[in-house]
Amino acid sequence: MAATSVSPPEKYYPEEKRGSIAEGEVSSADHDHGAESELQRLLSTRHLTMIALGSSIGMGLWLGSGTSLSNGGPAGIFIGYILAGSMIWSVSHSIGEMAIMYPLPSAYVQWTSKFICPAAAFALGWSYWFSYVITIANELAAAHTVLSFWTTKVPTAAWITIFWAVIVAINVGAVTVFGEVEVVASSIKFGWIFVVIISMIVISAGGAPNHDAVGFRYWNAEPFTNGFKGWLSVMPTCIFAMSGGENSGLVASEMRNPRRAVPRAVSSIWVRLALFYLLGSLMITITVSPYNPDLFGGSGTNASPFVIAYRDAGLEPLAHIMNAVIFISVVSTGSISGYGGSRTTVGLAQLNMAPKIFTRADKTGRPWAGLTITLLLGGALAYLNVSENGANVFTWFSNLTSLFTLFGWGTICLSHIRMRRAWALQGRTPDMLPWRSWVFPYAAWWGFIWCVVLICVEFYLSVWPLGESPSVKTFFANYVSIVLVIVLYLGAKIFYYRGPLLVDLKTVDLDKDRRFYVDAAAEDGEADERGLGEKKNPAVKAAKGVVKFFGGEL
């Protein structure tokens, strides 16, 4: 069943807007955020679609799944991705409704301020910005692990420096350069996953040079390697792997027509969940033993389980190609985190939660202040990998990021719930929305409740970690994210945003910061743009066909 798109009649516009919008135009009430923040609307439907498909495919899936397989077993990792997938699917639908109506530079921060409270937005904005910084550091640290498959002669610091420079170069280029790089990277990842699925089925069936028919041997032997607690320990990595899927909410502020592009990105979430995470994780459970010492975090080479599967099957060329695709994912996810972090600071500055210099951007839409601080700090933290074990650093960063992500996803779902409540309290009906999700309110509540539950689960794992004795050091290393969120919230509430815990939904100005759409909505231009994207990039055309197969629209 498809989500519904609605073009509201003119009577739904504020009185002062009637007659002021020409057919085919879009407009924002009160002001144009792209102009106010100096960001430019230069990204197309093609950019958003491919970013939504491949933006979060990085070390969490390709590398971190090895640790998850070892800790949770075949069934543990597969069920973990099913739960995490249902959550990001729910979050994506919440983002879809709000990003079309309120396409703002740091979307979820500004939605939280509008519908929950400014103090929560302050905590969310700065904690989320820090999660982008950590992700950059994590991807750079993981780059050394990936490249060690080919050579160990280059120092860790050298690899980090080289690819830090690459990520910086992508982000300091024009916004359209960033968009094109992500289209190429996402196309490679999207195309390669089909090779992975088919080849690993063949390997599991005994068709590889080693002729070892694995089948579901590891599922039958021990589906959960460490019981229920082992499965719980898998969840932080699964959440980390899917973090970044919400970036479509940020990109919407630089879209020419969010009402056309965002629903397609929401529809495409099925493809990413089904192909990358669910089938991808299933493939390693039928080809790699959870006790293989070469898995990331083990005593051997610390390789990706996908690389191990090809190498052990005697398919060395595919192992090298797989490692190259993983490396591309490192650069892609790192550059997206630089983009997300810099746009988050723009939104914070618009809310007077950061210095006004963060709203400034040059004529090509680059917010230099936000880019500089995000990329510098992210690169600097990556050097922790020089003196510490790479797997330990990855696990630590992943746990921190997953907690920030859970807080972010939870506030997105709660903002959506409260936005709809405000909409109803002020006498507006769902058919007045420019686009509405067909799974509201069930998906929003599902996502919100599981975010709360998993934050509690991670508290339990921080106090009683798997395979370790409880300690204060371990607790703060794994749970400091929530401690930081609480400190930021209380500090903002006490010193800056005193008042009720939640904003009064009856007084929320639903038309402030809103973008309005007329019936035509630039259909012709967007159609031409989509056609150009398909001609230039066959992966976009292939993705369109797959999404339609799943019942969506692209």
LINPE-V800183 format. One record per helix or strand of 3 or more residues. SS is the DSSP state (2 for helix, 1 for strand). FROM is the first residue (numbers start at 0). TO is the last residue. If there is no record, write none. Layout:
SS,FROM,TO + SS,FROM,TO
This chain:
2,9,11 + 2,14,16 + 1,25,27 + 2,32,35 + 2,44,53 + 2,58,61 + 2,63,100 + 2,106,114 + 2,117,146 + 2,155,171 + 2,174,203 + 2,216,221 + 2,226,241 + 2,244,253 + 2,257,266 + 2,268,284 + 2,304,311 + 2,315,349 + 2,355,358 + 2,367,381 + 2,383,386 + 2,389,424 + 2,429,431 + 2,441,462 + 2,471,494 + 1,514,516 + 2,522,535 + 2,537,548
